[in-house]
Amino acid sequence: MDRAILLGIDLGTSAVKTLAVTPQGQVVGRGSGTYDIEWVREGWAEQDPEAWWAATASAVRQAVDEATNHFGGSRKAEILAVSLSGQVNGVVVLDEAGRVLRPAVIWLDQRSAAEAEHINHAAADLLPQTVLGKASAIHAAAKLLWLLRHESARLGAAWKVLFPKDFVTYRLTGQAITEVTDAGASGLLDLSHRRWAAPLLERLGIPGLLLPEVTESPTVVGQVHSDAAEALGIPPGTPVVAGAGDMAAITAGTGVIAPGIGCAIIGTAGQVALFTESCPRTCPDGLWAMTHPMPGAYFWHGLVMTAGYSLAWLAGVLGTGRYDRTQQPEGAAAVALLAEQAKGSPPGSRGLLFLPFLDGAATPHADPAARATFLGAASIHGRGDFARAVMEGVAFNFRDVFEVLAGLGACAVRIRIGGGGSRSDLWQQIMADVLGPELDVLEELEASALGAAVIASVGIGVFRDFASACSAMVRIRRNLVPDSGRRELYDDYYAVYRHVYSRVRDLSHALVRLGQRAP
């Protein structure tokens, strides 16, 4: 076991990232690969699943080579198992030979809005009992219904429909299978029973045979076959564990596995997860009840639409123009500089407040036409004040999420913080002061890939359960305690923040409509 590693693969929207992790939680290898999104037309987003596979093969080779070098390079690292996390609500259509029949329709795609409305009308009585929420164009349920309606000939030749990470699992093992977290995000799973909602499928005319078998996340679903082993540079016969959708994998990668434990991930978007032992009975708009990778468990999910992106956007606006996420080195440097300048501004940003809804709001407002607002700007305010106001506004939106959850009786007594935004010591402390509970700052920022490795360790029995696996593999860099004085000040700012959305909502909507009018 001195050279043993677990491979966690996270198939993201624009890149795949792989971690080689020891059972003690040390990351000894990393790999990544990118692929493009094809915008077929406005609102239609597709990707080539073969590009996912090629990028995955490259990323795995990089991670294994780096791990081998870490151990001395005389012989390859011993791969105990592979598991995946990945973007949810994508649809991959395969024929009986396992060939891809069309590009994957990914979660960003909005073409199925009419199908979502049909689902909400036709199955209004079933949705509250099964998926605990309404359908939207994001959901795989609506995308699959669109394909059945508009590409019936192609779907007639289909054998299985898979979710993105499960396509990679299929290429690794030859097994067409999914697990409860990816299926749970699709809008087609009976959440309480953790199986496909057969009455819903029948009502919508979706053939159940198109869907893969559903298993629990830490299930060994197959072994790497010889062709895949050659492509990835790993031994044939390596066990493959089912894994989890990206947000569900984050719960394993951050240790959100017990009541009262939550996480706040400051990525491009902000993600909140809070553990719950049983399936909720209802789910309010703006929140999602989701299946947990731990068999039988669940978690609440809240979304801050533009978290780290808000600061990146500001860096672009105050610098050389619109922030370009493809300009990674330049963009990262600009954001880091702005975060440093924010340290020169006092708590409260000298009376400047930011509503962080650049591209709409998710939790708690579920309003795609919400827009960002700076309130209180004066001639005394400089770059640092605007930067700090953005950090504080994003933290207030995270607090929104946790307060909605508290109103449901789900209170966070400890929060783990990660994501790219958590690199900033200032933002970490702002989050602690705004949110209140003691924060644990995570060592590993790629929480989804780490979560996949954690799930793999449980699946093959390296650890007997998630508690022991997370105790060994999820590392905390430091703890943060909120400052009582700043906490009191932020309570007052938050009280103002809470009023801003309702006061400007109608005006924001009017401006969105005006902005869409042709000149």
Secondary structure, DSSP 8 states (H G I E B T S, - for coil): -TTEEEEEEEE-SSEEEEEEE-TTS-EEEEEEEE---EEEETTEEEE-HHHHHHHHHHHHHHHHHHHHHHTTSSS--EEEEEEEEE--S-BEEE-TT--B-S-EE-TT--TTHHHHHHHHHHTTTTHHHHTSS---TTSHHHHHHHHHHH-HHHHHT-SEEE-HHHHHHHHHHS--EEEHHHHHHTT-EETTTTEE-HHHHHHHT--GGGS-EEE-TT-EEEE--HHHHHHHTS-TT-EEEEEEEHHHHHHHHHT--STTEEEEEESSSEEEEEEESS--S---TTEEEEE-SSTT-EEEEEEESSSHHHHHHHHHHHTTSS--TT-HHHHHHHHHHHHHHGGGS-TTTTT-EEE--TT-B-TTT-BTT---EEES--TT--HHHHHHHHHHHHHHHHHHHHHHHHHTT---SEEEEESGGGG-HHHHHHHHHHH-SEEEEES-S-HHHHHHHHHHHHHTTSSSSHHHHHHHH--EEEEE---HHHHHHHHHHHHHHHHHHHHHHHHHHHHHHHHHS--
